[in-house]
Amino acid sequence: MQVTGSRPTPAGIIVKSQIIRPDAPPIQVDWQLGVESGLYKVSDVIVDGVSMAVSERATFAQQIAANGGQVTGLLAHMREATFADAPPGVPYPAAGSPYPAAGVPYQPAAPAPPIR
């Protein structure tokens, strides 16, 4: 990756970069940084002009809509994705808790209905 420049914005700063690939054109990546508690923090990554924050927001909205407007389906999907590659026996967070339940083995959630 190569940083190619930066520019200030009302929300902070955008750092422009390219991912250099040996046998393909570079990929443009812009990093939107905001200031929080006096420190710069990444608030968005824009890859070839596509905002990852906007893309994720749309995906989350679709998941919530597919579950009757309930956020529980989105949370189950996120837990499933987070622990999909976990080895057997890794503690899995209890529903509604941000902390893993010690000694509780990972149990995959029921599949979410398809997004239409």
Helices and strands as residue ranges (DSSP letters): E 2-9, E 12-21, E 24-36, E 39-47, E 50-51, H 52-66, H 72-83, E 91-93, E 100-105
